[in-house]
């Protein structure tokens, strides 16, 4: 086995966790030792949260590894009988097997069961093809399994606190809408826009409309605003203005010789006087000036 020395800062650790990065080198320092081990002695982690690996992406990574070698070591722990179990880097491991490599570079570490679960979850959250719902589920599991706050999760995965908060909110979506996000038919931006709708049936219907008509996030925002505008319109029969109020409106129409509308009741409301030409406005102004003289 060939030994090389290297170090792994926080940036390097994030790179190791990012299984979907291109095959790029990691900045190793003096405190971490990597070594090449026989690939047949490396076992997959049965508790790996990620269960599916896209064949096309694996093939691309395999081609890169065949050309340049494995530039990011796997993180493993000793598994007994001279074998090693993958803690982080299963995608690279699969690509190495596809490329026909005989050995793989590894960093051997010792972890508690809790640490292994946390590392696997964080690695999963760094996937480039991770959809927003999977990301939210991973964040929630990190918080519940390890008692982390949203701020601590944000720090561990290298994201902002608002990003974590907004992503977790997506777990409130109905299953029908979550499925569209999982399938890539709705983007995270679409999902965050929809979540403000408080009516489940309306939310699902608008999500389906977005997919069917290929609405942009901006177009969906307009649809959501329209929904709330309709929602704020009072329902039921409209109360007819009293006879006195109708007479007042008719008198104002005759005096101002333009359209006058009244909304409200005898206690509170609004009177609207329309004008369509400069003459209309001048006529209204003249009457107001006349009333002011009477009041002086």
Secondary structure, 3 states (H helix, E strand, C coil): CCEEEECCCHHHHHHHHCCCCCCCCCCCCCCEEEEEEEHHHEECCCCCCCCCCCHHHHHHHHHHHHHHCCCCCEEEEEEECCEEEEEECHHHHHHHHHHCCCEEEEEECCCCHHHHHHHHHHHHHCCCCCCHHHHHHHHHHHHHHHCCCHHHHHHHHCCCHHHHHHHHHHHHCCHHHHHHHHCCCCCHHHHHHHCCCCCHHHHHHHHHHHHHHCCCHHHHHHHHHHHHHHHCCCCCCCCCCCHHHHHHHHHHHHHHCCCEEEEECCCCEEEEECCCCHHHHHHHHHHHHHHHHHHC
